[in-house]
Amino acid sequence: MSDQLPFIDVEFVDNPEPRCPCVLVLDVSSSMRGAAIDYLNLGVELFAHDLTNNRLASKRVEAAVITFGDGVHTVQDFVSPSAFMPPRFEAGGKTPMGEAVIRACELLEKRKRKYRAAGVSYFRPWIFLITDGEPTDYQSQYWREAVELVREGEADKKLMFFGVAVNDADRVKLNELCPGNRPAIQLNGLDFQGLFSWLSSSLRTVSSANPGTSGLTLPAITGWATVNV
């Protein structure tokens, strides 16, 4: 009886490039109704377009989307930019931020297991959270677990966490998630276009290097946001 060859996903056979995974964790709670959700939709479309038009990033970057508002939903699992179909976000519900961060960490771990099984190398994953409020699960086990997961992930270099505050978001609570050397970013107005242009440019920079490369300089955060250390 002949040995069976291990199953390898077709996506990794067709594209063996190292992967740069990024999870967008997006607040779509009721406070985002109106202009905020409209500009968020436009920003995510720009993000996908920018990455698709870069030859290397289109092969290496993978994006997933988790929303939190009316529950926590994985609205897009990891795909390449060309396969990324930006969903149309609708605002409603509360702000279960801690639960959403836990879901993002779980999704990343699941994806990394697939990379390892296929023998595909990968860059340090990103979790990029955008919120205009405060976590409604702040007093729950979800929040405590989320903070612990992010802190451990950052300390072990298993992930990079970015938090963006929109309008009157509670940056004190958001900074409990953000690492000390990377505090919450305050978006200027509703400049989601500037935000997602920076994000796609940063991921292009990271994905153009070799996995494990340290000391990369990301584009400066100018114009679209402020960082108060």
VENDASUL-V415489 format. One record per backbone hydrogen bond with DSSP energy under -0.5 kcal/mol. NH is the residue of the N-H (numbers start at 1). CO is the residue of the C=O. If there is no record, write none. Layout:
BEGIN
nh:co
NH:CO
NH:CO
END
This chain:
BEGIN
nh:co
12:9
13:9
14:10
15:11
19:121
20:60
22:62
23:126
24:22
24:64
25:23
25:128
26:24
26:66
27:130
28:26
28:68
30:93
32:29
33:30
36:33
37:32
38:34
39:35
40:36
41:37
42:38
43:39
44:40
45:41
46:42
47:43
48:44
49:45
50:46
51:47
52:48
53:49
54:51
55:53
58:54
59:55
59:56
60:56
61:57
62:20
63:79
64:22
65:76
66:24
67:73
68:26
69:71
71:69
73:67
75:65
75:73
76:65
79:63
81:61
83:80
84:80
84:81
85:83
86:84
89:87
92:28
94:69
97:95
100:96
101:97
102:98
103:99
104:100
105:101
106:102
107:103
108:104
109:105
110:106
111:107
112:108
113:109
114:110
115:111
116:112
117:113
118:114
119:115
119:116
120:115
123:19
125:158
126:21
127:160
128:23
129:127
129:162
130:25
131:164
136:95
137:95
138:135
140:137
143:137
144:140
145:141
146:142
147:143
148:144
149:145
150:146
151:147
152:148
153:149
154:150
155:151
156:152
157:154
158:153
159:153
160:125
162:127
164:129
165:185
166:131
169:166
170:133
171:169
174:170
175:171
176:173
177:173
177:174
178:174
182:179
185:163
186:226
187:165
187:185
188:224
189:187
191:188
192:190
195:191
196:192
197:193
198:194
199:195
200:196
201:197
202:198
203:199
204:200
205:201
206:202
207:203
208:204
209:206
213:210
218:216
222:220
224:222
226:186
228:184
229:227
END
